[in-house]
Amino acid sequence: MIKKIKIAFFSLMSLALVTSAYADLTFVSWGGAYTAAQQKGYINDWNGKVNVENYNGGLGEIKAQVEAGNVTWDVVDILPDQAVTGCDEGLFLKLDQSEFIDDMIAGPVSECVVPQIFWAYTAFFDNKAFPGKKPKTIKDFFNVKKFPGKRAIHTWANATMEMALVADGVKKKDVYKVLGTPEGVDRAFAKLDTIKDHVIFWSAGSKPLEMVSSGEAVMALAYNGRIGAAIMTDGKDFGYIWDATVLEQEYLAIPRGTKNEAEARKFVAYAAKAESLAGVTKHITYAPMRKSALKVVQKGEPWYHTGVDVMPHVPTNKKIIKKAIIADPVWWADNGAEISERFGAWKGN
Amino acid sequence: MSGTTKTEILTTDGVPLKDSLKKAERKNKIRATLLVLPLLLFIFFTFIVPIGSMLTRSTDDSYINKVFPNTFKVYQKWDRQGLPPEEVYAAMFLEVKNASGFEIGKASTRMNYAKSGWKSMIKKSKRKFKKIDVNDGPFKDKMIEIDKKWADKEFWLALGVMVDPTTYEYYFNAIDKKYDSEKNVIDQPENRQIYVKTWIKTFKVSILVTFFCLMLGYPIAYLLATLPLKYSNLLMICVLLPFWTSLLVRIVVWMVILQQKGVFNNLMVISGLIADENRWQLMYNQTGTIIVMTQILLPFMVLPLYSVMKTISPNYMRAALNLGASPLHAFWKIYMPNSVPGISAGGMLVFVIAIGYFITPELVGGKDGQMIGNWIGYHLKTTLNWGLSAALGGILLAIMTVLYWVYNKLVGIENIKLG
């Protein structure tokens, strides 16, 4: 009996050794529909093995891995302000950007990243809640007299600051100039005060859709990919308010100290190709960051995997992007902590 | 001397009995130590070392001093009147220019905690300083030309809090205070004051959750301990089943029940108890956090209570009733005091778990349900301000240690049992 156990143990051990010898790439992303779109869009066609893991964003795990010298993540999907901070802190490797540097709609924000997609904080409403006049602009979102009902917004400050200023009459191109002054920040909070009693807060990306579906709220801010899926896949009768939609960038980076550096570099170069980015948009309505990728989508219409046109839902669409604000990761890297504390105090009072 | 040797008892080999016994005992001691050694090492390396190294970050400010040694040296001579002299600018210029990109990046992240804006200013300067020759002084005007923030005294004043390699600033930050340029402790600006409120809220929520758990858990545990086995087993399964169910599933179910257009509010409206437009806000605020946490932590109250109540002999109550006490009086004078170890053990467990809770407040906290754990998580993951995280965690640890000490003095820790 003991011998049998011993044999089983050693064969398991050797199995573990063999599998780790042919190391697969570990690709870490946010999970859910977005990561599924990355998988279907390009990861499945990569000629190597990729383990996809999910995380909850942030640099905490990466910093811990790099500082402990035990890096198990090879490629990570990150937000722009974290790309800035992570690259500054030496958590990421510098990458070759010559391939796409002249082909970007905005960015790249740092030398350590390759582009993925734009995603957006977008306001939307339930058509049934407004049978007459529909809300069209961000001013309408902040106008609780003309369009009464609860608004669902997220528990953190990103995008709401920018939207509040635009609703208060600041021009989109001046938003970060105004936010750069203490008076500008006060002004944004003052505008938020006007809807405070009409707000409920969400922290998981699926909630705003449910809240508006169930009638808990009449309007909400949500990730535009979720709204796109609700309209196109689930047949919900939602309307977008594209005005002052805030575009956030999403990148891939390689943690310093990965054991599969060469392979990871090849993989991110592949992941940043126009075809790869367009592949993601086939499954979720996030916008490719490369101009050439957007062309692939345009030419390929109906591009969405269900066989309908995707461009009206993609926030870098010409008609939409001129109404949009591209979030400034440098401003957020500078002021994020302070604004978050203030936003927390504002929310709880 | 000779007297003592006479009375000493010897073993058959002529060794004093005392020494011989000691030898035998030592062997046993070594054997016992060796047996627990793996556990001790495990705890040491996976528990004490990581927590200790994390806690040291809460007072460590040495990195920035390594990157800007000369700047800080000349900085301390500055009288804080007007802008710093050229000497300070020159030292800063040289050290920004000569440091590696990573050093500057890390240092600028640290400087940004003291004053928002340092980060982009240092990065931009690092890029532009490349074009200025080191012998091309004076640098003051050139630096201001690159970024006019170099002429903003506030930024220079903020450097004053970092001049020592050890700092208590993170602990002050954790209670809404900070250093000024002369290292006097002052209040944070009012609109940034969030931590004291959050501490109070964390205590309030934890105490309320503990209280509700006790109120709900006590009768359940009583039934568990006194019902015939047939029923108590079934009841036990009812207690344990949710305990084994995924935390996230339970949280989501509560969302469905408690939201404004959810099951509970619908029932209230249908039954006419509240009007349709006055639905209660029971989710995405503190109320929601307390309700959901109470349900999740209930087993931690029921199980220790049950284990204590099981040992209370029913004869005590019978005797009290027999001697003429009313049932209420008998319960209050006899049963309750006997169950106190269970109450305190359950209360301690629930309170300690509740005070550091993270995921439930994150998901259902919404407006005002976030607790201190959420801020620790935020600084760990998003701002990378591990110093502040460690300080918040350190305070939490200190509070728990004090609670543990009090509990041990009052009740004795050996009374905590789970079943």
Boltz contact constraints between the chains, C-beta under 6 A:
constraints:
  - contact:
      token1: [A, 58]
      token2: [B, 381]
      max_distance: 6.0
  - contact:
      token1: [A, 58]
      token2: [B, 382]
      max_distance: 6.0
  - contact:
      token1: [A, 59]
      token2: [B, 384]
      max_distance: 6.0
  - contact:
      token1: [A, 60]
      token2: [B, 380]
      max_distance: 6.0
  - contact:
      token1: [A, 60]
      token2: [B, 381]
      max_distance: 6.0
  - contact:
      token1: [A, 88]
      token2: [B, 105]
      max_distance: 6.0
  - contact:
      token1: [A, 89]
      token2: [B, 105]
      max_distance: 6.0
  - contact:
      token1: [A, 89]
      token2: [B, 106]
      max_distance: 6.0
  - contact:
      token1: [A, 90]
      token2: [B, 102]
      max_distance: 6.0
  - contact:
      token1: [A, 200]
      token2: [B, 284]
      max_distance: 6.0
  - contact:
      token1: [A, 201]
      token2: [B, 284]
      max_distance: 6.0
  - contact:
      token1: [A, 201]
      token2: [B, 366]
      max_distance: 6.0
  - contact:
      token1: [A, 201]
      token2: [B, 367]
      max_distance: 6.0
  - contact:
      token1: [A, 203]
      token2: [B, 362]
      max_distance: 6.0
  - contact:
      token1: [A, 203]
      token2: [B, 363]
      max_distance: 6.0
  - contact:
      token1: [A, 214]
      token2: [B, 261]
      max_distance: 6.0
  - contact:
      token1: [A, 215]
      token2: [B, 261]
      max_distance: 6.0
  - contact:
      token1: [A, 216]
      token2: [B, 259]
      max_distance: 6.0
  - contact:
      token1: [A, 216]
      token2: [B, 260]
      max_distance: 6.0
  - contact:
      token1: [A, 216]
      token2: [B, 261]
      max_distance: 6.0
  - contact:
      token1: [A, 330]
      token2: [B, 120]
      max_distance: 6.0
  - contact:
      token1: [A, 333]
      token2: [B, 119]
      max_distance: 6.0
  - contact:
      token1: [A, 334]
      token2: [B, 116]
      max_distance: 6.0
  - contact:
      token1: [A, 334]
      token2: [B, 117]
      max_distance: 6.0
  - contact:
      token1: [A, 334]
      token2: [B, 119]
      max_distance: 6.0
  - contact:
      token1: [A, 334]
      token2: [B, 120]
      max_distance: 6.0
  - contact:
      token1: [A, 335]
      token2: [B, 116]
      max_distance: 6.0
  - contact:
      token1: [A, 337]
      token2: [B, 383]
      max_distance: 6.0
  - contact:
      token1: [A, 338]
      token2: [B, 116]
      max_distance: 6.0
  - contact:
      token1: [A, 341]
      token2: [B, 192]
      max_distance: 6.0
  - contact:
      token1: [A, 341]
      token2: [B, 194]
      max_distance: 6.0
  - contact:
      token1: [A, 342]
      token2: [B, 191]
      max_distance: 6.0
  - contact:
      token1: [A, 342]
      token2: [B, 192]
      max_distance: 6.0
  - contact:
      token1: [A, 344]
      token2: [B, 194]
      max_distance: 6.0
  - contact:
      token1: [A, 345]
      token2: [B, 194]
      max_distance: 6.0
  - contact:
      token1: [A, 347]
      token2: [B, 367]
      max_distance: 6.0
  - contact:
      token1: [A, 348]
      token2: [B, 368]
      max_distance: 6.0
